[in-house]
Amino acid sequence: MKVWLARDVDGGLFMYNIPPKRMDSFFMSEVHDSAKSQWELPEGFLQDDVTWENSPKEYEMIMDIYELKAQIKKGD
């Protein structure tokens, strides 16, 4: 799945499912419907790779989906 990462002037990093538009000091998704189109990422993530100057950058996101099974101990 293609995603775009963009860092705002203040350092906030966001992931978008479509290329975001550069505004004065931040990026904005052009999707205005109910679908989620932007997610904030943890502070410091890809600090040296994604900057305001080189944003947005296109990435390929690979997800692993697996079932979590509860571990039940006897006697609990």
mmCIF file as gemmi writes it, N, C-alpha and C atoms, coordinates in Angstrom:
data_model
loop_
_atom_site.group_PDB
_atom_site.id
_atom_site.type_symbol
_atom_site.label_atom_id
_atom_site.label_alt_id
_atom_site.label_comp_id
_atom_site.label_asym_id
_atom_site.label_entity_id
_atom_site.label_seq_id
_atom_site.pdbx_PDB_ins_code
_atom_site.Cartn_x
_atom_site.Cartn_y
_atom_site.Cartn_z
_atom_site.occupancy
_atom_site.B_iso_or_equiv
_atom_site.pdbx_formal_charge
_atom_site.auth_seq_id
_atom_site.auth_asym_id
_atom_site.pdbx_PDB_model_num
ATOM 1 N N . MET Axp A 1 ? 0.846 -1.173 0 1 0 ? 1 A 1
ATOM 2 C CA . MET Axp A 1 ? 0 0 0 1 0 ? 1 A 1
ATOM 3 C C . MET Axp A 1 ? 0.888 1.231 0 1 0 ? 1 A 1
ATOM 4 N N . LYS Axp A 2 ? 0.652 2.152 -0.908 1 0 ? 2 A 1
ATOM 5 C CA . LYS Axp A 2 ? 1.432 3.384 -0.956 1 0 ? 2 A 1
ATOM 6 C C . LYS Axp A 2 ? 0.912 4.362 0.09 1 0 ? 2 A 1
ATOM 7 N N . VAL Axp A 3 ? 1.837 5.023 0.774 1 0 ? 3 A 1
ATOM 8 C CA . VAL Axp A 3 ? 1.509 6.084 1.725 1 0 ? 3 A 1
ATOM 9 C C . VAL Axp A 3 ? 2.501 7.225 1.513 1 0 ? 3 A 1
ATOM 10 N N . TRP Axp A 4 ? 2.134 8.404 1.984 1 0 ? 4 A 1
ATOM 11 C CA . TRP Axp A 4 ? 3.005 9.563 1.902 1 0 ? 4 A 1
ATOM 12 C C . TRP Axp A 4 ? 3.229 10.082 3.311 1 0 ? 4 A 1
ATOM 13 N N . LEU Axp A 5 ? 4.493 10.327 3.653 1 0 ? 5 A 1
ATOM 14 C CA . LEU Axp A 5 ? 4.845 10.895 4.948 1 0 ? 5 A 1
ATOM 15 C C . LEU Axp A 5 ? 5.268 12.337 4.732 1 0 ? 5 A 1
ATOM 16 N N . ALA Axp A 6 ? 4.811 13.199 5.624 1 0 ? 6 A 1
ATOM 17 C CA . ALA Axp A 6 ? 5.141 14.621 5.525 1 0 ? 6 A 1
ATOM 18 C C . ALA Axp A 6 ? 5.323 15.192 6.926 1 0 ? 6 A 1
ATOM 19 N N . ARG Axp A 7 ? 6.37 16.002 7.062 1 0 ? 7 A 1
ATOM 20 C CA . ARG Axp A 7 ? 6.648 16.649 8.346 1 0 ? 7 A 1
ATOM 21 C C . ARG Axp A 7 ? 6.294 18.122 8.255 1 0 ? 7 A 1
ATOM 22 N N . ASP Axp A 8 ? 5.496 18.594 9.208 1 0 ? 8 A 1
ATOM 23 C CA . ASP Axp A 8 ? 5.126 20.002 9.283 1 0 ? 8 A 1
ATOM 24 C C . ASP Axp A 8 ? 6.319 20.818 9.755 1 0 ? 8 A 1
ATOM 25 N N . VAL Axp A 9 ? 6.245 22.135 9.599 1 0 ? 9 A 1
ATOM 26 C CA . VAL Axp A 9 ? 7.32 23.03 10.042 1 0 ? 9 A 1
ATOM 27 C C . VAL Axp A 9 ? 7.623 22.838 11.523 1 0 ? 9 A 1
ATOM 28 N N . ASP Axp A 10 ? 6.593 22.598 12.345 1 0 ? 10 A 1
ATOM 29 C CA . ASP Axp A 10 ? 6.795 22.443 13.789 1 0 ? 10 A 1
ATOM 30 C C . ASP Axp A 10 ? 7.315 21.059 14.183 1 0 ? 10 A 1
ATOM 31 N N . GLY Axp A 11 ? 7.554 20.181 13.204 1 0 ? 11 A 1
ATOM 32 C CA . GLY Axp A 11 ? 8.138 18.868 13.492 1 0 ? 11 A 1
ATOM 33 C C . GLY Axp A 11 ? 7.153 17.723 13.531 1 0 ? 11 A 1
ATOM 34 N N . GLY Axp A 12 ? 5.853 17.989 13.508 1 0 ? 12 A 1
ATOM 35 C CA . GLY Axp A 12 ? 4.863 16.924 13.526 1 0 ? 12 A 1
ATOM 36 C C . GLY Axp A 12 ? 4.941 16.096 12.247 1 0 ? 12 A 1
ATOM 37 N N . LEU Axp A 13 ? 4.895 14.766 12.408 1 0 ? 13 A 1
ATOM 38 C CA . LEU Axp A 13 ? 4.984 13.86 11.264 1 0 ? 13 A 1
ATOM 39 C C . LEU Axp A 13 ? 3.642 13.176 11.059 1 0 ? 13 A 1
ATOM 40 N N . PHE Axp A 14 ? 3.173 13.166 9.811 1 0 ? 14 A 1
ATOM 41 C CA . PHE Axp A 14 ? 1.875 12.588 9.48 1 0 ? 14 A 1
ATOM 42 C C . PHE Axp A 14 ? 1.998 11.652 8.291 1 0 ? 14 A 1
ATOM 43 N N . MET Axp A 15 ? 1.123 10.637 8.281 1 0 ? 15 A 1
ATOM 44 C CA . MET Axp A 15 ? 1.038 9.695 7.171 1 0 ? 15 A 1
ATOM 45 C C . MET Axp A 15 ? -0.295 9.917 6.472 1 0 ? 15 A 1
ATOM 46 N N . TYR Axp A 16 ? -0.274 9.886 5.149 1 0 ? 16 A 1
ATOM 47 C CA . TYR Axp A 16 ? -1.464 10.138 4.332 1 0 ? 16 A 1
ATOM 48 C C . TYR Axp A 16 ? -1.667 8.984 3.353 1 0 ? 16 A 1
ATOM 49 N N . ASN Axp A 17 ? -2.917 8.712 3.02 1 0 ? 17 A 1
ATOM 50 C CA . ASN Axp A 17 ? -3.19 7.667 2.036 1 0 ? 17 A 1
ATOM 51 C C . ASN Axp A 17 ? -3.281 8.217 0.613 1 0 ? 17 A 1
ATOM 52 N N . ILE Axp A 18 ? -3.2 9.526 0.454 1 0 ? 18 A 1
ATOM 53 C CA . ILE Axp A 18 ? -3.086 10.184 -0.844 1 0 ? 18 A 1
ATOM 54 C C . ILE Axp A 18 ? -2.048 11.296 -0.69 1 0 ? 18 A 1
ATOM 55 N N . PRO Axp A 19 ? -1.415 11.744 -1.762 1 0 ? 19 A 1
ATOM 56 C CA . PRO Axp A 19 ? -0.419 12.806 -1.619 1 0 ? 19 A 1
ATOM 57 C C . PRO Axp A 19 ? -1.036 14.067 -1 1 0 ? 19 A 1
ATOM 58 N N . PRO Axp A 20 ? -0.446 14.582 0.087 1 0 ? 20 A 1
ATOM 59 C CA . PRO Axp A 20 ? -0.99 15.785 0.716 1 0 ? 20 A 1
ATOM 60 C C . PRO Axp A 20 ? -0.53 17.051 -0.002 1 0 ? 20 A 1
ATOM 61 N N . LYS Axp A 21 ? -1.265 18.113 0.247 1 0 ? 21 A 1
ATOM 62 C CA . LYS Axp A 21 ? -0.955 19.417 -0.345 1 0 ? 21 A 1
ATOM 63 C C . LYS Axp A 21 ? -0.165 20.252 0.664 1 0 ? 21 A 1
ATOM 64 N N . ARG Axp A 22 ? 0.913 20.896 0.192 1 0 ? 22 A 1
ATOM 65 C CA . ARG Axp A 22 ? 1.73 21.758 1.061 1 0 ? 22 A 1
ATOM 66 C C . ARG Axp A 22 ? 1.003 23.083 1.272 1 0 ? 22 A 1
ATOM 67 N N . MET Axp A 23 ? 0.849 23.465 2.539 1 0 ? 23 A 1
ATOM 68 C CA . MET Axp A 23 ? 0.274 24.758 2.899 1 0 ? 23 A 1
ATOM 69 C C . MET Axp A 23 ? 1.431 25.645 3.387 1 0 ? 23 A 1
ATOM 70 N N . ASP Axp A 24 ? 1.142 26.724 4.117 1 0 ? 24 A 1
ATOM 71 C CA . ASP Axp A 24 ? 2.199 27.627 4.59 1 0 ? 24 A 1
ATOM 72 C C . ASP Axp A 24 ? 3.181 26.948 5.541 1 0 ? 24 A 1
ATOM 73 N N . SER Axp A 25 ? 2.679 26.17 6.494 1 0 ? 25 A 1
ATOM 74 C CA . SER Axp A 25 ? 3.565 25.554 7.483 1 0 ? 25 A 1
ATOM 75 C C . SER Axp A 25 ? 3.17 24.118 7.823 1 0 ? 25 A 1
ATOM 76 N N . PHE Axp A 26 ? 2.258 23.537 7.051 1 0 ? 26 A 1
ATOM 77 C CA . PHE Axp A 26 ? 1.795 22.177 7.308 1 0 ? 26 A 1
ATOM 78 C C . PHE Axp A 26 ? 1.287 21.563 6.004 1 0 ? 26 A 1
ATOM 79 N N . PHE Axp A 27 ? 0.964 20.275 6.067 1 0 ? 27 A 1
ATOM 80 C CA . PHE Axp A 27 ? 0.393 19.574 4.921 1 0 ? 27 A 1
ATOM 81 C C . PHE Axp A 27 ? -1.056 19.251 5.219 1 0 ? 27 A 1
ATOM 82 N N . MET Axp A 28 ? -1.848 19.11 4.163 1 0 ? 28 A 1
ATOM 83 C CA . MET Axp A 28 ? -3.263 18.843 4.35 1 0 ? 28 A 1
ATOM 84 C C . MET Axp A 28 ? -3.745 17.882 3.271 1 0 ? 28 A 1
ATOM 85 N N . SER Axp A 29 ? -4.555 16.93 3.701 1 0 ? 29 A 1
ATOM 86 C CA . SER Axp A 29 ? -5.166 16 2.761 1 0 ? 29 A 1
ATOM 87 C C . SER Axp A 29 ? -6.289 16.711 2.038 1 0 ? 29 A 1
ATOM 88 N N . GLU Axp A 30 ? -6.46 16.392 0.774 1 0 ? 30 A 1
ATOM 89 C CA . GLU Axp A 30 ? -7.541 17.008 0.007 1 0 ? 30 A 1
ATOM 90 C C . GLU Axp A 30 ? -8.824 16.19 0.065 1 0 ? 30 A 1
ATOM 91 N N . VAL Axp A 31 ? -8.849 15.144 0.867 1 0 ? 31 A 1
ATOM 92 C CA . VAL Axp A 31 ? -10.048 14.319 1.023 1 0 ? 31 A 1
ATOM 93 C C . VAL Axp A 31 ? -10.904 14.932 2.117 1 0 ? 31 A 1
ATOM 94 N N . HIS Axp A 32 ? -12.161 15.227 1.815 1 0 ? 32 A 1
ATOM 95 C CA . HIS Axp A 32 ? -13.038 15.872 2.787 1 0 ? 32 A 1
ATOM 96 C C . HIS Axp A 32 ? -14.26 15.03 3.105 1 0 ? 32 A 1
ATOM 97 N N . ASP Axp A 33 ? -14.172 13.718 2.867 1 0 ? 33 A 1
ATOM 98 C CA . ASP Axp A 33 ? -15.31 12.868 3.208 1 0 ? 33 A 1
ATOM 99 C C . ASP Axp A 33 ? -15.037 12.178 4.544 1 0 ? 33 A 1
ATOM 100 N N . SER Axp A 34 ? -15.811 11.181 4.862 1 0 ? 34 A 1
ATOM 101 C CA . SER Axp A 34 ? -15.694 10.533 6.172 1 0 ? 34 A 1
ATOM 102 C C . SER Axp A 34 ? -14.525 9.575 6.269 1 0 ? 34 A 1
ATOM 103 N N . ALA Axp A 35 ? -13.871 9.279 5.156 1 0 ? 35 A 1
ATOM 104 C CA . ALA Axp A 35 ? -12.741 8.342 5.189 1 0 ? 35 A 1
ATOM 105 C C . ALA Axp A 35 ? -11.533 8.992 5.857 1 0 ? 35 A 1
ATOM 106 N N . LYS Axp A 36 ? -10.867 8.257 6.727 1 0 ? 36 A 1
ATOM 107 C CA . LYS Axp A 36 ? -9.659 8.752 7.38 1 0 ? 36 A 1
ATOM 108 C C . LYS Axp A 36 ? -8.557 8.853 6.345 1 0 ? 36 A 1
ATOM 109 N N . SER Axp A 37 ? -7.909 9.979 6.257 1 0 ? 37 A 1
ATOM 110 C CA . SER Axp A 37 ? -6.883 10.162 5.243 1 0 ? 37 A 1
ATOM 111 C C . SER Axp A 37 ? -5.551 10.624 5.812 1 0 ? 37 A 1
ATOM 112 N N . GLN Axp A 38 ? -5.489 10.84 7.13 1 0 ? 38 A 1
ATOM 113 C CA . GLN Axp A 38 ? -4.238 11.303 7.742 1 0 ? 38 A 1
ATOM 114 C C . GLN Axp A 38 ? -4.118 10.738 9.148 1 0 ? 38 A 1
ATOM 115 N N . TRP Axp A 39 ? -2.891 10.332 9.51 1 0 ? 39 A 1
ATOM 116 C CA . TRP Axp A 39 ? -2.618 9.783 10.832 1 0 ? 39 A 1
ATOM 117 C C . TRP Axp A 39 ? -1.337 10.401 11.369 1 0 ? 39 A 1
ATOM 118 N N . GLU Axp A 40 ? -1.354 10.817 12.611 1 0 ? 40 A 1
ATOM 119 C CA . GLU Axp A 40 ? -0.152 11.362 13.237 1 0 ? 40 A 1
ATOM 120 C C . GLU Axp A 40 ? 0.748 10.22 13.665 1 0 ? 40 A 1
ATOM 121 N N . LEU Axp A 41 ? 2.055 10.36 13.418 1 0 ? 41 A 1
ATOM 122 C CA . LEU Axp A 41 ? 3.03 9.337 13.779 1 0 ? 41 A 1
ATOM 123 C C . LEU Axp A 41 ? 3.813 9.79 15.006 1 0 ? 41 A 1
ATOM 124 N N . PRO Axp A 42 ? 4.468 8.846 15.696 1 0 ? 42 A 1
ATOM 125 C CA . PRO Axp A 42 ? 5.193 9.182 16.93 1 0 ? 42 A 1
ATOM 126 C C . PRO Axp A 42 ? 6.298 10.221 16.716 1 0 ? 42 A 1
ATOM 127 N N . GLU Axp A 43 ? 6.476 11.066 17.723 1 0 ? 43 A 1
ATOM 128 C CA . GLU Axp A 43 ? 7.521 12.082 17.691 1 0 ? 43 A 1
ATOM 129 C C . GLU Axp A 43 ? 8.88 11.408 17.555 1 0 ? 43 A 1
ATOM 130 N N . GLY Axp A 44 ? 9.725 11.931 16.694 1 0 ? 44 A 1
ATOM 131 C CA . GLY Axp A 44 ? 11.06 11.389 16.5 1 0 ? 44 A 1
ATOM 132 C C . GLY Axp A 44 ? 11.152 10.292 15.454 1 0 ? 44 A 1
ATOM 133 N N . PHE Axp A 45 ? 10.029 9.786 14.971 1 0 ? 45 A 1
ATOM 134 C CA . PHE Axp A 45 ? 10.028 8.723 13.967 1 0 ? 45 A 1
ATOM 135 C C . PHE Axp A 45 ? 10.565 9.265 12.647 1 0 ? 45 A 1
ATOM 136 N N . LEU Axp A 46 ? 11.554 8.596 12.064 1 0 ? 46 A 1
ATOM 137 C CA . LEU Axp A 46 ? 12.176 9.001 10.798 1 0 ? 46 A 1
ATOM 138 C C . LEU Axp A 46 ? 12.639 10.458 10.818 1 0 ? 46 A 1
ATOM 139 N N . GLN Axp A 47 ? 13.178 10.876 11.937 1 0 ? 47 A 1
ATOM 140 C CA . GLN Axp A 47 ? 13.581 12.273 12.148 1 0 ? 47 A 1
ATOM 141 C C . GLN Axp A 47 ? 14.537 12.772 11.069 1 0 ? 47 A 1
ATOM 142 N N . ASP Axp A 48 ? 15.496 11.947 10.657 1 0 ? 48 A 1
ATOM 143 C CA . ASP Axp A 48 ? 16.488 12.387 9.677 1 0 ? 48 A 1
ATOM 144 C C . ASP Axp A 48 ? 16.058 12.137 8.235 1 0 ? 48 A 1
ATOM 145 N N . ASP Axp A 49 ? 15.07 11.273 8.029 1 0 ? 49 A 1
ATOM 146 C CA . ASP Axp A 49 ? 14.658 10.904 6.679 1 0 ? 49 A 1
ATOM 147 C C . ASP Axp A 49 ? 13.572 11.804 6.102 1 0 ? 49 A 1
ATOM 148 N N . VAL Axp A 50 ? 12.654 12.257 6.935 1 0 ? 50 A 1
ATOM 149 C CA . VAL Axp A 50 ? 11.53 13.068 6.46 1 0 ? 50 A 1
ATOM 150 C C . VAL Axp A 50 ? 11.614 14.44 7.119 1 0 ? 50 A 1
ATOM 151 N N . THR Axp A 51 ? 11.831 15.448 6.313 1 0 ? 51 A 1
ATOM 152 C CA . THR Axp A 51 ? 11.938 16.82 6.812 1 0 ? 51 A 1
ATOM 153 C C . THR Axp A 51 ? 10.884 17.689 6.114 1 0 ? 51 A 1
ATOM 154 N N . TRP Axp A 52 ? 10.682 18.885 6.626 1 0 ? 52 A 1
ATOM 155 C CA . TRP Axp A 52 ? 9.761 19.829 5.978 1 0 ? 52 A 1
ATOM 156 C C . TRP Axp A 52 ? 10.21 20.077 4.539 1 0 ? 52 A 1
ATOM 157 N N . GLU Axp A 53 ? 11.532 20.207 4.36 1 0 ? 53 A 1
ATOM 158 C CA . GLU Axp A 53 ? 12.07 20.55 3.052 1 0 ? 53 A 1
ATOM 159 C C . GLU Axp A 53 ? 11.863 19.449 2.005 1 0 ? 53 A 1
ATOM 160 N N . ASN Axp A 54 ? 11.927 18.159 2.418 1 0 ? 54 A 1
ATOM 161 C CA . ASN Axp A 54 ? 11.801 17.09 1.427 1 0 ? 54 A 1
ATOM 162 C C . ASN Axp A 54 ? 10.43 16.399 1.448 1 0 ? 54 A 1
ATOM 163 N N . SER Axp A 55 ? 9.499 16.942 2.183 1 0 ? 55 A 1
ATOM 164 C CA . SER Axp A 55 ? 8.156 16.354 2.273 1 0 ? 55 A 1
ATOM 165 C C . SER Axp A 55 ? 7.287 16.825 1.121 1 0 ? 55 A 1
ATOM 166 N N . PRO Axp A 56 ? 6.314 16.033 0.732 1 0 ? 56 A 1
ATOM 167 C CA . PRO Axp A 56 ? 6.023 14.682 1.209 1 0 ? 56 A 1
ATOM 168 C C . PRO Axp A 56 ? 6.89 13.649 0.498 1 0 ? 56 A 1
ATOM 169 N N . LYS Axp A 57 ? 7.096 12.516 1.178 1 0 ? 57 A 1
ATOM 170 C CA . LYS Axp A 57 ? 7.862 11.413 0.611 1 0 ? 57 A 1
ATOM 171 C C . LYS Axp A 57 ? 6.96 10.191 0.495 1 0 ? 57 A 1
ATOM 172 N N . GLU Axp A 58 ? 7.066 9.512 -0.639 1 0 ? 58 A 1
ATOM 173 C CA . GLU Axp A 58 ? 6.24 8.329 -0.88 1 0 ? 58 A 1
ATOM 174 C C . GLU Axp A 58 ? 6.945 7.09 -0.323 1 0 ? 58 A 1
ATOM 175 N N . TYR Axp A 59 ? 6.176 6.251 0.356 1 0 ? 59 A 1
ATOM 176 C CA . TYR Axp A 59 ? 6.691 5.004 0.938 1 0 ? 59 A 1
ATOM 177 C C . TYR Axp A 59 ? 5.747 3.863 0.578 1 0 ? 59 A 1
ATOM 178 N N . GLU Axp A 60 ? 6.265 2.666 0.666 1 0 ? 60 A 1
ATOM 179 C CA . GLU Axp A 60 ? 5.45 1.46 0.521 1 0 ? 60 A 1
ATOM 180 C C . GLU Axp A 60 ? 5.268 0.895 1.925 1 0 ? 60 A 1
ATOM 181 N N . MET Axp A 61 ? 4.018 0.778 2.367 1 0 ? 61 A 1
ATOM 182 C CA . MET Axp A 61 ? 3.731 0.235 3.693 1 0 ? 61 A 1
ATOM 183 C C . MET Axp A 61 ? 3.337 -1.228 3.546 1 0 ? 61 A 1
ATOM 184 N N . ILE Axp A 62 ? 4.006 -2.07 4.312 1 0 ? 62 A 1
ATOM 185 C CA . ILE Axp A 62 ? 3.713 -3.497 4.311 1 0 ? 62 A 1
ATOM 186 C C . ILE Axp A 62 ? 3.195 -3.855 5.691 1 0 ? 62 A 1
ATOM 187 N N . MET Axp A 63 ? 2.02 -4.47 5.741 1 0 ? 63 A 1
ATOM 188 C CA . MET Axp A 63 ? 1.412 -4.816 7.028 1 0 ? 63 A 1
ATOM 189 C C . MET Axp A 63 ? 1.414 -6.331 7.214 1 0 ? 63 A 1
ATOM 190 N N . ASP Axp A 64 ? 1.691 -6.756 8.432 1 0 ? 64 A 1
ATOM 191 C CA . ASP Axp A 64 ? 1.542 -8.151 8.826 1 0 ? 64 A 1
ATOM 192 C C . ASP Axp A 64 ? 0.332 -8.225 9.738 1 0 ? 64 A 1
ATOM 193 N N . ILE Axp A 65 ? -0.617 -9.049 9.374 1 0 ? 65 A 1
ATOM 194 C CA . ILE Axp A 65 ? -1.809 -9.213 10.191 1 0 ? 65 A 1
ATOM 195 C C . ILE Axp A 65 ? -1.831 -10.645 10.694 1 0 ? 65 A 1
ATOM 196 N N . TYR Axp A 66 ? -1.93 -10.794 12.013 1 0 ? 66 A 1
ATOM 197 C CA . TYR Axp A 66 ? -1.958 -12.128 12.595 1 0 ? 66 A 1
ATOM 198 C C . TYR Axp A 66 ? -2.838 -12.108 13.83 1 0 ? 66 A 1
ATOM 199 N N . GLU Axp A 67 ? -3.322 -13.262 14.166 1 0 ? 67 A 1
ATOM 200 C CA . GLU Axp A 67 ? -4.222 -13.394 15.311 1 0 ? 67 A 1
ATOM 201 C C . GLU Axp A 67 ? -3.419 -13.468 16.599 1 0 ? 67 A 1
ATOM 202 N N . LEU Axp A 68 ? -3.837 -12.696 17.595 1 0 ? 68 A 1
ATOM 203 C CA . LEU Axp A 68 ? -3.235 -12.773 18.922 1 0 ? 68 A 1
ATOM 204 C C . LEU Axp A 68 ? -4.055 -13.739 19.748 1 0 ? 68 A 1
ATOM 205 N N . LYS Axp A 69 ? -3.382 -14.688 20.35 1 0 ? 69 A 1
ATOM 206 C CA . LYS Axp A 69 ? -4.085 -15.684 21.148 1 0 ? 69 A 1
ATOM 207 C C . LYS Axp A 69 ? -3.756 -15.463 22.615 1 0 ? 69 A 1
ATOM 208 N N . ALA Axp A 70 ? -4.777 -15.449 23.432 1 0 ? 70 A 1
ATOM 209 C CA . ALA Axp A 70 ? -4.585 -15.266 24.87 1 0 ? 70 A 1
ATOM 210 C C . ALA Axp A 70 ? -3.912 -16.503 25.462 1 0 ? 70 A 1
ATOM 211 N N . GLN Axp A 71 ? -2.986 -16.25 26.346 1 0 ? 71 A 1
ATOM 212 C CA . GLN Axp A 71 ? -2.33 -17.36 27.04 1 0 ? 71 A 1
ATOM 213 C C . GLN Axp A 71 ? -2.95 -17.481 28.413 1 0 ? 71 A 1
ATOM 214 N N . ILE Axp A 72 ? -3.589 -18.627 28.674 1 0 ? 72 A 1
ATOM 215 C CA . ILE Axp A 72 ? -4.273 -18.863 29.929 1 0 ? 72 A 1
ATOM 216 C C . ILE Axp A 72 ? -3.46 -19.848 30.748 1 0 ? 72 A 1
ATOM 217 N N . LYS Axp A 73 ? -3.122 -19.448 31.974 1 0 ? 73 A 1
ATOM 218 C CA . LYS Axp A 73 ? -2.348 -20.322 32.866 1 0 ? 73 A 1
ATOM 219 C C . LYS Axp A 73 ? -3.307 -21.07 33.787 1 0 ? 73 A 1
ATOM 220 N N . LYS Axp A 74 ? -3.029 -22.339 34.004 1 0 ? 74 A 1
ATOM 221 C CA . LYS Axp A 74 ? -3.844 -23.132 34.922 1 0 ? 74 A 1
ATOM 222 C C . LYS Axp A 74 ? -3.642 -22.592 36.341 1 0 ? 74 A 1
ATOM 223 N N . GLY Axp A 75 ? -4.73 -22.54 37.086 1 0 ? 75 A 1
ATOM 224 C CA . GLY Axp A 75 ? -4.655 -22.078 38.47 1 0 ? 75 A 1
ATOM 225 C C . GLY Axp A 75 ? -4.922 -20.598 38.617 1 0 ? 75 A 1
ATOM 226 N N . ASP Axp A 76 ? -5.089 -19.87 37.538 1 0 ? 76 A 1
ATOM 227 C CA . ASP Axp A 76 ? -5.388 -18.438 37.625 1 0 ? 76 A 1
ATOM 228 C C . ASP Axp A 76 ? -6.87 -18.207 37.8 1 0 ? 76 A 1
